[in-house]
């Protein structure tokens, strides 16, 4: 919740990160979707199975939330029955508003694809800028030269939510790991950092 606007980032309520055979989650979600407070926006970073979960999106159709996604990701949502009027697709550095909150797509270094749709959609981080507070969500990323620009153009951030747990030395173009996550936090000018993407699924070697 940022200045009264409630946002879900890459919500995952499914059992597996994949079409029935992917990694299984370690523990059940601590709250049911029907028990959530009113959600204003659902922000998706990219279309990998562990970030874009069809059962979760299908369940969230019954809410009034806007879906804000990178270019190309909206096609998945439309196919799953989300009304096009509730889907906003953005390129890097583009933004939209939800209530008093501005949501800006920020550059990331990763990839996209699921099934036969490899490389058909963009991936991004997200800056959530309210009248009083700023939050940056990294999405999935590895180290890249635009991090400082994110901080200069959209920071400083009260809180950063940075992926830091699914990494491998052979994945330099996809994930950054704990040390570089801290460096990214510094470059985007974050005050407090919350590590994410580390305790729900086993995805890395």
KEKE-3310 file (N, C-alpha, C; in steps of 0.2 Angstrom, whole numbers, plus 5000, padded with zeros to 4 digits):
npx = (5004:5004:5003:4989:4985:4982:4993:4997:5011:5017:5008:5006:4997:4996:5000:5011:5025:5023:5016:5008:5019:5029:5041:5036:5027:5034:5026:5008:4999:4998:4986:4969:4964:4951:4950:4958:4960:4952:4959:4969:4978:4986:5002:5013:5029:5035:5032:5035:5032:5033:5030:5019:5005:4992:4981:4980:4978:4966:4958:4958:4951:4938:4940:4941:4952:4965:4976:4993:5006:5021:5025:5016:5013:4999:4992:4991:4983:4971:4968:4965:4953:4953:4946:4949:4949:4953:4967:4983:4997:5014:5029:5047:5050:5038:5022:5008:4993:4985:4973:4980:4993:5007:5013:5027:5036:5051:5068:5075:5086:5083:5073:5059:5045:5035:5030:5026:5028:5041:5051:5041:5037:5039:5050:5051:5055:5047:5042:5034:5025:5020:5010:5017:5026:5039:5041:5051:5051:5060:5057:5062:5079:5096:5112:5113:5116:5106:5102:5106:5101:5087:5086:5090:5080:5068:5069:5073:5070:5059:5057:5064:5060:5068:5073:5082:5086:5085:5097:5112:5129:5131:5121:5122:5115:5102:5099:5104:5108:5112:5123:5124:5111:5110:5119:5112:5101:5107:5111:5099:5095:5089:5081:5077:5078:5069:5072:5066:5058:5064:5060:5049:5049:5059:5070:5083:5099)
npy = (4994:5010:5026:5025:5018:5002:4989:4974:4965:4955:4944:4928:4914:4901:4883:4878:4883:4883:4873:4863:4854:4861:4869:4866:4876:4881:4883:4886:4900:4914:4921:4920:4924:4929:4935:4946:4964:4978:4979:4990:4990:4978:4974:4968:4960:4953:4939:4926:4910:4910:4922:4927:4921:4910:4904:4913:4926:4924:4922:4935:4942:4945:4956:4974:4978:4987:4981:4982:4981:4975:4979:4968:4958:4959:4952:4939:4941:4945:4934:4926:4931:4944:4960:4970:4984:4985:4983:4989:4992:4995:5003:5004:5017:5023:5028:5027:5031:5027:5030:5041:5037:5035:5024:5018:5010:5003:5000:4984:4969:4955:4942:4935:4924:4910:4893:4892:4905:4912:4926:4936:4946:4961:4964:4971:4983:4992:5008:5015:5029:5039:5054:5056:5045:5034:5019:5006:4992:4978:4968:4954:4953:4957:4964:4981:4995:5005:5007:5018:5028:5026:5029:5042:5048:5044:5042:5048:5032:5027:5013:4999:4984:4970:4957:4943:4930:4919:4913:4911:4907:4906:4913:4927:4936:4936:4936:4944:4941:4941:4951:4960:4964:4972:4982:4987:4992:5003:5011:5014:5023:5019:5019:5009:4992:4978:4961:4951:4937:4924:4914:4906:4897:4884:4888:4890:4882)
npz = (5000:4995:5000:5002:4990:4985:4979:4970:4967:4954:4958:4966:4968:4964:4964:4957:4948:4933:4919:4927:4930:4935:4947:4964:4976:4992:5004:5008:5003:5014:5015:5008:4991:4991:5003:5003:5005:4996:4980:4971:4960:4949:4946:4934:4931:4921:4909:4914:4921:4935:4939:4932:4935:4929:4936:4947:4941:4935:4946:4951:4942:4946:4954:4955:4950:4941:4928:4926:4915:4906:4888:4877:4887:4890:4881:4886:4897:4891:4885:4895:4900:4906:4905:4891:4894:4907:4906:4905:4895:4895:4889:4893:4904:4902:4909:4920:4929:4944:4954:4966:4963:4953:4941:4934:4921:4922:4916:4914:4915:4908:4902:4892:4891:4888:4886:4869:4867:4867:4870:4866:4873:4884:4898:4914:4928:4941:4946:4959:4963:4974:4981:4993:4996:4989:4980:4974:4963:4958:4949:4939:4936:4930:4933:4926:4916:4917:4930:4939:4932:4934:4948:4947:4939:4945:4958:4975:4983:4996:4999:4993:4983:4980:4969:4975:4977:4968:4959:4949:4945:4932:4926:4922:4914:4918:4932:4948:4961:4979:4983:4972:4972:4983:4978:4968:4975:4981:4970:4964:4973:4986:5002:5012:5010:5004:5003:4990:4981:4985:4994:4991:4980:4973:4961:4955:4952)
capx = (5000:5008:4999:4982:4984:4985:4996:5000:5016:5018:5005:5007:4993:4996:5003:5017:5027:5023:5009:5007:5025:5035:5042:5030:5028:5036:5020:5002:4998:4995:4979:4966:4962:4944:4951:4962:4957:4952:4966:4968:4982:4990:5008:5017:5035:5036:5027:5038:5027:5033:5028:5012:5001:4986:4975:4979:4975:4959:4954:4958:4946:4932:4941:4940:4959:4968:4982:4998:5010:5025:5022:5015:5010:4992:4989:4990:4978:4965:4966:4962:4947:4953:4943:4955:4948:4957:4974:4987:5003:5019:5036:5051:5050:5031:5019:5001:4991:4980:4972:4985:4999:5010:5016:5032:5040:5058:5072:5078:5090:5081:5070:5052:5043:5032:5028:5028:5028:5047:5053:5036:5034:5045:5051:5053:5054:5042:5042:5027:5027:5014:5012:5022:5031:5041:5043:5054:5051:5065:5055:5068:5084:5103:5115:5113:5118:5101:5100:5108:5096:5081:5087:5090:5074:5062:5070:5075:5064:5058:5058:5065:5058:5073:5074:5089:5087:5086:5103:5118:5135:5130:5115:5124:5111:5095:5098:5110:5110:5112:5128:5122:5105:5112:5122:5106:5097:5111:5111:5092:5094:5084:5083:5076:5078:5066:5073:5060:5060:5069:5058:5043:5050:5066:5071:5090:5103)
capy = (5000:5016:5032:5023:5014:4995:4986:4968:4964:4948:4939:4920:4910:4894:4878:4876:4888:4880:4870:4856:4851:4866:4869:4867:4881:4878:4884:4889:4907:4915:4924:4919:4930:4932:4939:4952:4970:4980:4980:4995:4988:4972:4975:4962:4962:4949:4933:4919:4906:4911:4929:4928:4914:4910:4904:4919:4931:4922:4924:4942:4945:4947:4962:4980:4981:4988:4977:4986:4976:4977:4977:4961:4954:4960:4946:4933:4943:4945:4927:4923:4934:4950:4965:4975:4991:4985:4981:4995:4990:5001:5002:5007:5024:5025:5028:5028:5033:5023:5035:5046:5033:5035:5018:5019:5004:5004:4995:4978:4965:4948:4939:4933:4918:4904:4889:4894:4913:4915:4933:4940:4952:4965:4963:4978:4984:4996:5013:5017:5035:5043:5060:5056:5040:5031:5012:5003:4984:4977:4963:4950:4957:4956:4971:4984:5002:5010:5008:5024:5033:5025:5033:5050:5051:5043:5041:5042:5028:5025:5006:4995:4977:4968:4950:4942:4923:4914:4916:4906:4911:4905:4917:4934:4940:4935:4938:4947:4938:4946:4956:4965:4967:4978:4987:4990:4996:5009:5014:5018:5028:5017:5020:5003:4987:4972:4956:4947:4931:4920:4909:4903:4892:4883:4888:4890:4877)
capz = (5000:4994:5000:5001:4984:4986:4973:4970:4962:4952:4963:4964:4972:4962:4967:4954:4943:4927:4917:4931:4931:4937:4954:4969:4981:4999:5009:5006:5003:5020:5014:5002:4987:4993:5010:5002:5005:4990:4977:4965:4954:4949:4942:4932:4928:4915:4909:4916:4925:4943:4940:4929:4936:4927:4941:4951:4937:4934:4952:4952:4937:4950:4958:4951:4950:4935:4927:4923:4913:4900:4882:4875:4892:4890:4877:4891:4901:4887:4883:4901:4901:4909:4900:4889:4897:4913:4905:4902:4893:4895:4887:4898:4905:4901:4915:4920:4935:4947:4960:4967:4962:4946:4940:4929:4919:4922:4912:4917:4910:4909:4896:4893:4887:4892:4881:4862:4866:4869:4868:4863:4877:4887:4905:4917:4935:4942:4951:4962:4965:4977:4983:4999:4996:4982:4980:4967:4963:4953:4944:4938:4933:4932:4934:4920:4917:4918:4937:4941:4929:4938:4954:4946:4936:4949:4966:4979:4985:5003:5000:4987:4983:4975:4969:4977:4979:4963:4955:4948:4942:4925:4924:4923:4911:4921:4940:4951:4968:4985:4983:4967:4974:4987:4974:4964:4979:4982:4963:4963:4979:4990:5009:5015:5005:5006:4998:4987:4976:4988:4999:4989:4975:4971:4954:4953:4954)
cpx = (5004:5003:4992:4980:4987:4987:4998:5005:5018:5015:5005:5003:4993:5000:5010:5018:5028:5016:5009:5013:5031:5036:5036:5032:5030:5030:5014:5002:4995:4988:4976:4964:4956:4945:4955:4957:4956:4958:4964:4972:4985:4996:5012:5023:5037:5032:5030:5033:5027:5031:5021:5009:4994:4980:4974:4976:4968:4955:4953:4954:4940:4933:4940:4947:4961:4975:4987:5004:5015:5022:5022:5012:5002:4989:4987:4984:4971:4963:4963:4956:4947:4950:4949:4955:4952:4964:4977:4994:5008:5026:5040:5051:5043:5028:5011:4999:4985:4979:4977:4992:5001:5014:5021:5036:5047:5062:5074:5082:5088:5079:5063:5051:5040:5029:5030:5029:5035:5049:5048:5034:5040:5045:5053:5052:5049:5043:5035:5028:5020:5015:5017:5027:5033:5043:5046:5054:5055:5062:5061:5073:5091:5105:5115:5114:5113:5099:5101:5102:5089:5081:5087:5083:5068:5063:5071:5069:5064:5059:5059:5063:5063:5074:5081:5091:5088:5091:5108:5123:5135:5124:5116:5119:5103:5094:5104:5112:5111:5117:5126:5115:5106:5115:5116:5102:5101:5110:5104:5090:5088:5086:5082:5075:5074:5068:5067:5063:5065:5067:5052:5044:5057:5067:5078:5094:5106)
cpy = (5006:5022:5031:5019:5007:4992:4979:4967:4957:4943:4932:4916:4903:4889:4877:4882:4885:4876:4863:4853:4855:4865:4870:4872:4878:4878:4887:4897:4909:4919:4922:4925:4933:4936:4945:4958:4972:4982:4985:4993:4982:4974:4969:4964:4959:4943:4926:4916:4908:4919:4931:4921:4914:4909:4910:4925:4930:4923:4931:4946:4948:4953:4968:4982:4982:4983:4981:4982:4979:4976:4970:4956:4954:4954:4940:4935:4942:4938:4923:4926:4940:4955:4969:4982:4991:4984:4988:4992:4996:4999:5005:5014:5027:5025:5029:5029:5028:5027:5040:5043:5034:5028:5019:5013:5007:4999:4990:4974:4958:4945:4937:4927:4913:4900:4891:4901:4916:4921:4937:4946:4955:4963:4970:4978:4990:5001:5015:5023:5038:5050:5061:5051:5037:5024:5010:4995:4982:4972:4958:4954:4955:4963:4974:4992:5007:5011:5015:5029:5032:5029:5040:5052:5050:5042:5048:5038:5026:5018:5003:4987:4974:4960:4949:4935:4918:4916:4910:4910:4910:4909:4925:4939:4940:4938:4940:4944:4943:4952:4962:4968:4973:4984:4991:4994:5003:5014:5018:5022:5026:5018:5013:4998:4980:4966:4952:4941:4927:4914:4906:4897:4890:4882:4888:4884:4877)
cpz = (5000:4994:4999:4995:4985:4979:4975:4965:4961:4957:4961:4969:4970:4966:4964:4949:4936:4925:4921:4932:4934:4945:4959:4974:4988:5004:5006:5007:5010:5020:5008:4998:4989:4999:5009:5003:4998:4986:4971:4959:4955:4944:4941:4929:4922:4915:4910:4921:4933:4944:4937:4929:4934:4932:4946:4947:4936:4940:4953:4947:4941:4954:4953:4949:4942:4934:4923:4921:4907:4894:4880:4880:4892:4886:4881:4895:4897:4886:4889:4904:4905:4903:4898:4892:4903:4912:4902:4901:4892:4893:4893:4898:4904:4908:4914:4927:4938:4954:4960:4965:4954:4946:4934:4928:4919:4919:4917:4912:4912:4903:4898:4890:4891:4886:4874:4861:4868:4866:4865:4867:4881:4894:4908:4925:4935:4948:4953:4965:4968:4979:4989:4999:4989:4984:4974:4968:4957:4947:4944:4934:4935:4932:4927:4921:4918:4926:4940:4938:4932:4944:4953:4943:4941:4956:4969:4981:4993:5004:4993:4988:4978:4975:4971:4979:4974:4958:4954:4945:4935:4922:4925:4919:4913:4928:4943:4958:4973:4985:4978:4968:4978:4983:4970:4968:4980:4975:4962:4968:4983:4997:5013:5009:5008:5001:4996:4983:4979:4992:4997:4985:4974:4964:4951:4956:4961)
residu = (UNK:UNK:UNK:UNK:UNK:UNK:UNK:UNK:UNK:UNK:UNK:UNK:UNK:UNK:UNK:UNK:UNK:UNK:UNK:UNK:UNK:UNK:UNK:UNK:UNK:UNK:UNK:UNK:UNK:UNK:UNK:UNK:UNK:UNK:UNK:UNK:UNK:UNK:UNK:UNK:UNK:UNK:UNK:UNK:UNK:UNK:UNK:UNK:UNK:UNK:UNK:UNK:UNK:UNK:UNK:UNK:UNK:UNK:UNK:UNK:UNK:UNK:UNK:UNK:UNK:UNK:UNK:UNK:UNK:UNK:UNK:UNK:UNK:UNK:UNK:UNK:UNK:UNK:UNK:UNK:UNK:UNK:UNK:UNK:UNK:UNK:UNK:UNK:UNK:UNK:UNK:UNK:UNK:UNK:UNK:UNK:UNK:UNK:UNK:UNK:UNK:UNK:UNK:UNK:UNK:UNK:UNK:UNK:UNK:UNK:UNK:UNK:UNK:UNK:UNK:UNK:UNK:UNK:UNK:UNK:UNK:UNK:UNK:UNK:UNK:UNK:UNK:UNK:UNK:UNK:UNK:UNK:UNK:UNK:UNK:UNK:UNK:UNK:UNK:UNK:UNK:UNK:UNK:UNK:UNK:UNK:UNK:UNK:UNK:UNK:UNK:UNK:UNK:UNK:UNK:UNK:UNK:UNK:UNK:UNK:UNK:UNK:UNK:UNK:UNK:UNK:UNK:UNK:UNK:UNK:UNK:UNK:UNK:UNK:UNK:UNK:UNK:UNK:UNK:UNK:UNK:UNK:UNK:UNK:UNK:UNK:UNK:UNK:UNK:UNK:UNK:UNK:UNK:UNK:UNK:UNK:UNK:UNK:UNK:UNK:UNK:UNK:UNK:UNK:UNK)
# end
